[in-house]
Amino acid sequence: MKKRHPEHIALRQKLAYSAPAFALAVVGIPVYVYIPKFYTDVVGIHIAALGTILFSVRIFDAVTDPAIGYLSDRTQTRFGRRRPYIAIGALWVVLSMVLLFNPPQASAIFETWWFGICIYTLFLFWTAVTVPYEALGPEITFDYHERTSLFGMRDGFLIAGTLMAASSPALVQWIFGLTTDADGERAKFFWIAVLYAPLLIGSCWWCVTAIKEKPSTTVVKPSGIWSGLRTVARNRPFIILIVSYTIAAIGSNLPATLILYYVEYVLQSQLADAFLLLYFVTGILFLPGWILLSRRIGKKAAWLTSMAINTGAFIGVFFLGPGDAHIYGILVFASGIGFGATLALPSAIQADVIDYDELLCGQRREGQYIGLWSIAKKFAAAVGVGAGLSILGWAGYTPNIDQTEQVQLTLRTLYALVPSVCNMVAFIIVLAYPISSQAHKQIRAAIAERKAGRSVADPLQPDRMIA
């Protein structure tokens, strides 16, 4: 009988860990895209007040991400460092979501306060769940390739959850036969909350009951956040990873923001939703293939290949114009082949750089790393959205009319050329990433030696001894 590798993860455990990623996606597109319009057009909040609140809550988010990661790393309970946050935080996320999606009918001032309190509460507890949840992943297995499989499934669920969350308003309206007036809009968000509440709690509780945290074998030393950040700065593989990922993410957020404008005003097509669906579904379908390829050629080579395919196909979009929707569909499909891997492989690589941090400082600090990673993702999204729309406005964009050649050139540049250049820069930076499968084995062996009290040579810098 074949003996199972101790770091192998059973399929049911991978499913249990991946399930919350599907449900937590509800705090993505519905909250960022649909809820603002619901509160301005239906509830009656002034758009300037809403914009100020949303801007301030993103700054609040940048503070809470590393803070929750820091607290989670230092939490010691009989249930582990991560699971209590996920189990209890899920209840508060659901309560905040239900209140946000179902505002009472009252004065504009009351509604503004209601929105502000609910959105701050939702983001706080969403962070309290997602940072420990993502930090739990690198602890589940220390196997180089098993991590790729785990994070591939998790990010596949995330893409599917985002797709479902984006479709939810239209689906709920169709299933329940809701009207498009104010009462219909309120009923729509009531049913979304009703459907997502048990899904979110059930998936998070399935995760915390099915996944057992490994007992910590390291002593957490008392240190401040800034001291911890200085240690992070010594982790060269992490610096390479986060800089390249952030640059690529800034580029990838531009098409996400501008696709509706590009398809309507450059291609002069009304098929934007169909193209988005094609891109997401292609990304999910090809993800298992990327996991297999990573086992053969390594995470770095697979990531570089996915970036080359994703960018190589997408750069052709710059040269399209009116009537080229069918060519655009082919390029979207080709680009989508690499899409899933550009999400999942950096997550798997991130777990390896956290191992290297353990070698350097003698502690497991997944929470702190995930907190910084989360800031990078949100910064990239903010720059992508802010810069894309601002530059389009400066170019002379005017809604609901044929756009000038200057505006169309700006759209093509922002939508296709800038993201491709960002990916090329990220590609060059990734070439310097040093942790291969063999190097990771050496890092794990050096960690074991260090735990035994012996000095070891740094596998990435053999002339440096770590005591």
C-alpha positions in Angstrom: 0.0 0.0 0.0 1.4 3.4 -1.0 2.2 5.6 2.0 0.7 9.1 1.9 3.2 12.0 2.1 2.7 13.7 5.5 2.3 17.1 3.8 -0.3 15.8 1.3 -3.7 17.5 1.6 -6.9 15.5 1.1 -9.4 16.8 -1.5 -12.1 17.4 1.2 -9.6 19.6 3.1 -8.8 21.6 0.0 -12.5 22.1 -0.6 -13.1 23.1 3.0 -10.3 25.7 2.9 -11.3 27.1 -0.5 -15.1 27.4 0.2 -14.9 30.8 2.1 -13.1 32.4 -0.8 -16.3 31.8 -2.9 -18.6 33.3 -0.3 -16.4 36.2 0.8 -16.4 37.5 -2.8 -19.8 39.0 -2.0 -17.9 41.9 -0.3 -16.2 42.6 -3.7 -18.2 43.6 -6.7 -21.7 44.1 -5.0 -20.3 46.4 -2.3 -17.8 48.3 -4.6 -20.1 48.6 -7.6 -23.8 48.1 -6.8 -24.2 49.4 -3.3 -22.9 52.9 -4.0 -25.5 53.4 -6.8 -28.2 51.8 -4.6 -27.5 54.3 -1.7 -27.4 57.3 -4.0 -30.3 56.5 -6.4 -32.7 54.6 -4.1 -31.8 55.4 -0.5 -31.1 59.1 -1.2 -27.5 59.7 0.2 -25.7 62.7 -1.4 -23.0 61.3 -3.8 -20.3 63.6 -2.3 -20.9 62.3 1.2 -20.9 58.7 0.0 -17.7 59.3 -1.9 -16.0 60.8 1.1 -17.1 57.8 3.3 -15.8 55.3 0.7 -12.5 57.1 0.4 -12.0 57.3 4.2 -12.9 53.6 4.7 -10.2 52.6 2.3 -7.6 54.5 4.3 -9.1 52.8 7.4 -8.6 49.5 5.6 -4.9 50.2 5.0 -4.4 50.5 8.8 -6.5 47.5 9.9 -4.9 45.0 7.4 -1.4 44.9 9.0 -2.9 45.4 12.5 -5.1 42.4 12.2 -2.2 40.4 10.8 0.0 41.4 13.7 -2.7 40.5 16.3 -3.4 37.2 14.6 0.3 36.2 14.6 0.4 36.8 18.4 -3.0 35.2 19.3 -2.7 32.0 21.4 -5.8 30.0 22.0 -6.6 26.3 22.2 -8.2 26.6 18.8 -5.2 28.1 17.2 -4.1 31.6 16.0 -6.5 32.0 12.9 -9.6 29.9 13.4 -11.3 32.0 16.2 -11.1 35.1 14.0 -12.7 33.3 11.0 -15.4 31.6 13.1 -16.5 34.7 15.1 -15.7 37.3 12.5 -18.0 35.6 9.9 -21.0 36.3 12.2 -20.1 40.0 12.4 -19.5 40.1 8.6 -23.0 38.7 8.0 -24.6 41.1 10.5 -22.9 44.1 8.9 -23.8 43.0 5.4 -27.5 42.4 6.3 -27.7 45.9 7.9 -25.9 47.5 5.0 -28.1 45.8 2.4 -31.3 46.7 4.2 -31.3 50.3 5.3 -34.5 51.6 7.0 -36.4 54.4 5.3 -35.5 57.6 7.2 -34.0 61.1 6.7 -31.0 61.6 4.5 -28.8 62.4 7.5 -29.9 59.2 9.3 -29.2 57.2 6.1 -25.8 58.7 5.7 -24.8 57.8 9.3 -26.4 54.3 8.7 -24.2 53.8 5.6 -21.1 55.1 7.3 -21.4 52.8 10.4 -22.4 49.8 8.4 -19.6 50.1 5.8 -16.9 50.7 8.4 -18.2 47.7 10.4 -18.3 45.5 7.4 -14.8 46.3 6.2 -13.4 45.9 9.8 -14.8 42.4 10.2 -14.2 41.4 6.6 -10.5 42.2 7.3 -10.7 40.3 10.6 -11.8 37.2 8.7 -9.9 37.4 5.4 -6.4 38.2 6.8 -6.4 35.2 9.2 -8.1 33.1 6.6 -5.4 33.8 4.0 -2.7 33.5 6.7 -4.1 30.0 7.5 -3.2 28.7 4.0 0.6 28.7 4.2 0.4 26.9 7.5 -1.7 24.0 6.1 1.2 22.4 4.2 4.9 23.1 3.8 5.2 21.1 0.6 6.3 23.2 -2.4 3.9 21.7 -5.0 1.0 20.9 -2.7 0.8 24.6 -1.9 0.3 25.3 -5.6 -2.6 22.9 -5.7 -4.2 24.3 -2.6 -3.9 28.0 -3.6 -5.0 27.1 -7.2 -8.2 25.7 -5.9 -8.8 28.6 -3.5 -8.2 31.3 -6.2 -10.4 29.3 -8.6 -13.2 29.5 -6.0 -12.5 33.2 -5.6 -12.9 33.8 -9.4 -16.1 31.7 -9.5 -17.4 33.6 -6.4 -16.6 37.0 -8.0 -18.5 35.9 -11.1 -21.4 34.8 -9.0 -21.4 37.9 -6.9 -21.3 40.1 -10.0 -24.3 38.2 -11.5 -26.3 38.2 -8.2 -28.3 41.4 -8.7 -29.5 40.4 -12.2 -30.1 36.8 -11.2 -32.1 37.7 -8.0 -34.2 40.2 -10.0 -35.0 37.5 -12.7 -35.7 34.7 -10.2 -38.0 36.7 -8.0 -39.5 38.7 -10.8 -38.6 42.0 -9.1 -39.4 45.4 -10.6 -36.8 48.1 -11.4 -38.3 50.8 -9.1 -37.1 51.6 -5.6 -39.1 48.8 -3.9 -37.7 46.3 -6.4 -34.1 47.5 -5.7 -34.6 47.2 -1.9 -36.1 43.7 -2.4 -33.2 42.7 -4.6 -30.6 43.5 -1.9 -32.8 42.0 0.8 -32.7 38.6 -1.0 -29.0 38.8 -1.8 -28.4 39.2 2.0 -30.8 36.3 2.8 -29.0 34.0 0.3 -25.4 35.0 1.2 -25.7 35.0 5.0 -26.0 31.2 5.5 -23.5 30.6 2.6 -20.9 32.8 4.3 -21.3 31.4 7.8 -21.6 27.8 6.6 -18.4 28.0 4.4 -16.3 29.7 7.2 -17.4 27.3 9.8 -16.8 24.3 7.5 -13.3 25.6 7.0 -12.5 26.1 10.8 -13.9 22.6 11.7 -12.2 20.7 8.8 -8.8 22.5 8.9 -6.7 21.9 12.0 -3.9 24.4 12.6 -0.4 23.0 13.1 0.8 23.5 16.7 3.2 26.4 16.9 6.8 25.3 17.7 8.3 28.8 17.8 8.2 31.3 20.6 6.6 34.6 19.6 9.0 37.3 20.6 7.6 40.6 21.8 8.3 43.2 19.1 6.5 46.2 17.6 4.9 46.5 14.1 7.8 48.7 12.9 10.4 46.3 14.2 8.6 43.5 12.4 8.5 45.5 9.1 12.3 46.1 9.3 12.7 42.4 9.4 10.4 41.9 6.5 12.5 44.3 4.4 15.5 41.9 4.8 13.4 39.2 3.0 14.7 39.8 -0.6 12.4 37.2 -2.2 9.4 38.9 -0.6 10.4 42.3 -1.8 10.8 41.0 -5.4 7.5 39.2 -5.2 5.4 42.1 -3.8 7.0 44.8 -6.1 6.4 42.7 -9.2 2.9 41.7 -8.1 1.9 45.3 -7.3 3.1 46.6 -10.7 1.3 43.8 -12.5 -1.8 44.4 -10.4 -1.9 48.1 -11.1 -1.9 47.2 -14.8 -4.6 44.5 -14.5 -6.9 46.9 -12.6 -7.1 49.3 -15.5 -8.9 46.8 -17.9 -11.2 45.8 -15.0 -12.2 49.5 -14.6 -12.3 50.4 -18.3 -13.7 47.3 -20.1 -17.3 48.7 -20.3 -16.0 52.0 -21.8 -13.6 50.2 -24.2 -16.2 47.7 -25.5 -18.8 50.4 -26.0 -16.8 53.3 -27.4 -13.9 51.6 -29.2 -15.3 48.3 -30.4 -18.9 49.8 -30.5 -20.3 46.5 -29.2 -22.8 45.8 -26.4 -21.2 42.4 -25.5 -19.1 43.5 -22.5 -20.8 41.2 -20.1 -20.3 38.2 -22.4 -16.6 39.0 -22.8 -16.1 39.3 -19.0 -17.8 35.9 -18.6 -15.5 34.4 -21.3 -12.4 35.8 -19.6 -13.4 34.5 -16.1 -14.6 31.1 -17.2 -11.5 30.5 -19.4 -9.3 31.4 -16.4 -11.0 28.9 -14.2 -11.0 26.1 -16.8 -7.2 26.4 -17.5 -6.2 26.7 -13.8 -5.7 22.9 -13.2 -3.4 22.8 -16.2 -1.2 25.5 -14.7 -1.0 23.6 -11.5 0.2 20.5 -13.4 2.7 22.6 -15.4 4.0 24.2 -12.2 4.8 20.7 -10.9 7.0 20.1 -14.0 8.8 23.4 -14.5 8.4 25.1 -11.1 6.3 28.0 -9.8 8.5 30.8 -11.1 8.7 29.4 -14.7 5.0 28.7 -14.7 4.2 32.2 -13.5 6.4 33.8 -16.1 4.8 31.7 -18.8 1.3 32.7 -17.7 2.3 36.3 -17.7 3.7 36.0 -21.2 0.5 34.4 -22.5 -1.8 36.8 -20.7 0.2 39.9 -21.9 1.1 38.6 -25.3 -2.5 38.0 -26.3 -3.8 41.2 -24.6 -1.4 43.6 -26.3 -3.2 42.9 -29.6 -6.3 44.6 -28.2 -4.6 48.0 -28.6 -4.8 47.7 -32.4 -8.6 46.9 -32.6 -11.3 49.3 -33.5 -15.0 49.4 -34.5 -16.3 46.0 -35.8 -13.5 44.0 -34.3 -15.6 42.4 -31.6 -15.0 38.8 -32.9 -11.2 39.3 -32.9 -11.4 40.8 -29.4 -13.3 37.7 -28.2 -10.5 35.5 -29.5 -7.8 37.6 -27.8 -9.9 37.7 -24.6 -10.0 33.9 -24.6 -6.2 33.6 -25.3 -5.5 36.1 -22.6 -7.8 34.3 -20.2 -5.7 31.1 -20.5 -3.1 32.7 -18.3 -5.4 34.7 -16.1 -6.0 32.1 -13.3 -2.3 31.3 -13.0 -1.4 35.0 -12.6 -3.6 35.0 -9.4 -2.9 31.6 -7.9 0.9 31.2 -8.5 1.9 34.4 -6.6 -0.2 33.2 -3.7 1.7 29.8 -3.7 5.0 31.6 -4.0 4.1 33.9 -1.1 3.9 30.9 1.2 7.5 30.0 0.3 8.8 33.5 1.1 7.1 33.3 4.5 9.1 30.1 5.1 12.3 32.1 4.3 11.2 34.7 6.8 10.9 31.9 9.4 14.5 31.0 8.7 15.6 34.6 9.1 13.7 35.5 12.3 12.7 32.2 13.8 9.0 32.9 13.9 5.9 32.2 11.7 4.4 35.6 10.7 1.9 34.8 8.0 -0.5 37.4 9.4 1.9 40.2 9.0 2.8 39.2 5.4 -0.8 38.7 4.4 -1.6 42.2 5.9 1.1 43.8 3.7 0.0 41.7 0.7 -3.6 43.0 1.2 -2.4 46.6 1.3 -0.6 46.0 -2.0 -3.7 44.6 -3.6 -5.9 47.5 -2.4 -3.3 50.1 -3.4 -3.1 48.6 -6.9 -6.9 48.7 -7.2 -7.1 52.3 -6.0 -4.4 53.5 -8.4 -5.9 51.5 -11.3 -9.4 52.9 -10.8 -8.3 56.5 -9.8 -5.7 57.0 -12.5 -7.8 55.3 -15.2 -10.9 57.4 -14.7 -9.1 60.6 -14.0 -6.9 60.4 -17.2 -10.0 59.5 -19.2 -11.7 62.6 -17.9 -8.8 64.8 -18.7 -8.7 63.4 -22.3 -12.3 64.8 -22.7 -14.5 61.8 -22.2 -18.2 62.8 -22.3 -20.9 60.2 -21.4 -23.4 58.8 -23.9 -22.0 60.3 -27.1 -19.5 59.2 -29.8 -16.0 59.8 -28.4 -13.3 61.8 -30.1 -10.2 60.2 -31.6 -8.2 61.5 -28.7 -10.5 59.9 -26.2 -10.5 56.6 -28.1 -6.7 56.6 -28.3 -6.5 57.3 -24.5 -8.9 54.4 -23.9 -6.9 52.0 -26.0 -3.7 53.0 -24.3 -5.0 52.8 -20.8 -7.0 49.6 -21.5 -4.4 47.6 -23.4 -1.0 49.2 -23.7 -0.3 50.4 -20.1 -1.3 47.0 -18.5 0.9 45.2 -21.0 3.9 47.4 -20.2 3.2 46.9 -16.4 3.2 43.1 -17.0 6.5 43.3 -18.9 8.2 45.3 -16.1 6.8 42.8 -13.6 8.1 39.9 -15.8 11.6 41.4 -15.7 11.5 41.8 -11.9 10.3 38.2 -11.4 13.4 36.9 -13.3 15.4 37.8 -10.1 13.2 35.6 -7.8 15.5 33.0 -6.2 13.4 30.3 -4.5 13.1 27.1 -6.6 11.8 23.8 -5.5 15.4 22.8 -4.5 16.0 26.0 -2.7 12.8 25.6 -0.8 13.9 22.2 0.3 17.1 23.7 1.6 15.2 26.4 3.4 13.0 23.9 5.2 16.0 21.8 6.1 17.8 24.9 7.5 14.8 25.8 9.6 14.9 22.4 11.1 18.6 22.8 11.9 18.0 26.1 13.4 15.2 24.8 15.6 17.7 22.2 16.9 19.9 25.0 18.0 22.5 24.8 15.3 23.8 27.7 13.1 23.1 27.3 9.4 24.2 28.8 6.1 21.6 30.9 4.3 20.6 28.8 1.3 20.1 31.9 -0.8 23.3 33.6 0.4 25.7 30.7 1.4 28.4 33.1 2.7 26.0 34.3 5.4 25.5 32.3 8.6 22.2 32.4 10.6 22.6 31.7 14.3 
